[in-house]
Amino acid sequence: MASRKKKLQGLVAATITPMTEHGEINFSVIGQYVDYLVEEQGVKNIFVNGTTGEGLSLSVSERRQVAEEWMTKGRNKLDQVVIHVGALSLKESQELARHAAEIGADGIAVIAPFFLKPWNKDVLINFLKEVAAAAPALPFYYYHIPALTGVKIRAEELLDGIQEKIPTFQGLKFSDTDLLDFGQCVDQNRERQFAFLFGVDEQLLSALVMGATGAVGSTYNYLGKKTNQMLEAFEQKDFSSALNHQFCIQRFINFVLKLGFGVSQTKAIMTLVSGIPMGPPRPPLQRASREFIDEAKASLESLDFLSSTDLKDGNLESCS
Ligand SMILES: CC(=O)N[C@@H]([C@@H](O)[C@H](O)[C@H](O)CO)[C@@H](O)CC(=O)C(=O)O
């Protein structure tokens, strides 16, 4: 049985994996990164080796080392560390799940295998069950991200009876815009103490209305403080302020989405805002262009998320 931790709530930063200019993992900045999230952004939960962390572009050995470093540097500073252990190979996924348990992680998450794909709910559940069983004391989260995995099995369907199959199941990380599916996941599981973690940052307010208990996302690395203001307004039932915060965040995300936004751009923005060098992404991704960085910077300034003096652009060269 999974150890019942405090339910994962609030913002969870989908961490970036910092890299050197030569494409190796830059472990040396992870301590500074933890402090930045906690002290500057008010974010105390992290999701490691996910999409933003380029988990599927790292070797198993690198994924283990990254997870260990976040655990070590986050000790006594972070509330919860969830490690994404999804992989195409069940064996690798199980190895990573066992490793997450050994290093004391607070939970594991798994995406659907996306090359030889599960074709229905039962097949997917069987895969997830085998991974979860490798870490029987760890809370298990299903990471639903159909646009990237191509596995379109509805989360609502998957959750139906899931705890009987996976006793450690503790929640859903829902990275999709289908709010009908998300709402039904919440509605049909009201008596269960699942965590419903929404993963589309620009739509978080709508998901909070639907019953999201928290959120995992890339923008909480650098817009955590702003998003926390929205969560507080929502909590206090000040819906007008909450909406203003969400619109503000949307203006920025909408702007960068139109320029072309993904993991590479997240690395560049985080470098710009935090001053911590995140380095280039790993191929096939390409680093963000100079034009993107300049436009994103202007947008952040114009939206007053950060005064220009807050922007620590000493590391801009490494992103250009
Ligand atoms: C497709 C994608 O990367 N989605 C992001 C969002 O945070 C996304 O960057 C944001 O909503 C902007 O569109 C997260 O859901 C990903 C995530 O949580 C992760 O890195 O595992």
The ligand as an SDF file (V2000), in Angstrom:
LIG
                    3D

 21 20  0  0  0  0  0  0  0  0999 V2000
    2.9310   20.1750  -23.6320 C   0  0  0  0  0  0  0  0  0  0  0  0
    3.5790   20.7840  -22.4320 C   0  0  0  0  0  0  0  0  0  0  0  0
    4.7800   20.9150  -22.3990 O   0  0  0  0  0  0  0  0  0  0  0  0
    2.7840   21.1450  -21.4420 N   0  0  0  0  0  0  0  0  0  0  0  0
    3.2840   21.7380  -20.2250 C   0  0  0  0  0  0  0  0  0  0  0  0
    2.5400   23.0270  -19.9040 C   0  0  0  0  0  0  0  0  0  0  0  0
    3.0510   23.5660  -18.7270 O   0  0  0  0  0  0  0  0  0  0  0  0
    2.7250   24.0290  -21.0640 C   0  0  0  0  0  0  0  0  0  0  0  0
    4.0870   24.3010  -21.2350 O   0  0  0  0  0  0  0  0  0  0  0  0
    1.9980   25.3220  -20.7550 C   0  0  0  0  0  0  0  0  0  0  0  0
    0.6580   25.0720  -20.4730 O   0  0  0  0  0  0  0  0  0  0  0  0
    2.1020   26.2910  -21.9440 C   0  0  0  0  0  0  0  0  0  0  0  0
    1.3400   25.8350  -23.0390 O   0  0  0  0  0  0  0  0  0  0  0  0
    3.1290   20.7580  -19.0670 C   0  0  0  0  0  0  0  0  0  0  0  0
    1.8520   20.1690  -19.0800 O   0  0  0  0  0  0  0  0  0  0  0  0
    4.2070   19.7050  -19.2090 C   0  0  0  0  0  0  0  0  0  0  0  0
    4.5940   19.1230  -17.9530 C   0  0  0  0  0  0  0  0  0  0  0  0
    3.9380   19.2340  -16.9470 O   0  0  0  0  0  0  0  0  0  0  0  0
    5.8710   18.3830  -17.9130 C   0  0  0  0  0  0  0  0  0  0  0  0
    6.8940   18.9630  -18.2140 O   0  0  0  0  0  0  0  0  0  0  0  0
    5.8460   17.2070  -17.6300 O   0  0  0  0  0  0  0  0  0  0  0  0
  1  2  1  0
  2  3  2  0
  2  4  1  0
  4  5  1  0
  5  6  1  0
  5 14  1  0
  6  7  1  0
  6  8  1  0
  8  9  1  0
  8 10  1  0
 10 11  1  0
 10 12  1  0
 12 13  1  0
 14 15  1  0
 14 16  1  0
 16 17  1  0
 17 18  2  0
 17 19  1  0
 19 20  2  0
 19 21  1  0
M  END
$$$$
